[in-house]
Amino acid sequence: MKKFALKAVVIAVLATTLTGCIGQMGVSKVVTKANLSAVDNRYGRAGLYVLLSPVYGIAATADLFIFNSIEFWTGKNPITGKSPAVADMKLKTYLKINNMLDRSLTTVPLASVTNSDIDAATFKQLDDKTLEMQVSHRNGTTTLLRGERAGDAVNFYLDGEFITAVTVADLDQYADLQA
């Protein structure tokens, strides 16, 4: 059982970190800038580069497995503060596949979370069939989302206007997928 758990953890870590191998290499840029700022002589810089080679290796590893992964998932490099992510840069490409994919596979996965205008959200259960979520936005406005159970479905209302109905079975299936 321990071997299985260890393999599962390794696979999960690799699956999330290997997505970020392409990126701005922010930590490596910081080390390079420090090297170039130390001395104005090309031979001195080359000598420092050799002496700092272990630091460059650690910086590149941190970039590849940590900071470029964050850049991939959020669309912004946490070291350089720059966006878009390198993976999203618009260039002339040889293979054009975005028009054949679902839009969710062509955009930054967590951009909506990091760029959200939501300040806070509160939940309140009105009765055994009704749940409300009040969302406060950074611009001072509020939105009210209400779910009302009606038989084997839940009707959703946004600011009093009906938006959709979802079966309880579909909601349960979605909850299982998120767990």
JOJOVEN-V850520 format. One record per pair of residues at least 24 apart in sequence whose ideal C-beta (glycine too) atoms are under 6 Angstrom apart, sorted by the first residue. I is the first residue (numbers start at 1). J is the second residue. Records with the same first field share a line. If there is no record, write none. Layout:
I = J  J
//
This chain:
17 = 65  69
19 = 69  72
20 = 68  69  72
21 = 64
22 = 86  87
23 = 68  71  86
24 = 77  80  86
25 = 63
26 = 67  77  79  80
27 = 59  62  63  79
28 = 59  60  63
31 = 55  56  59
73 = 109  110
74 = 110  114
75 = 108  111
//
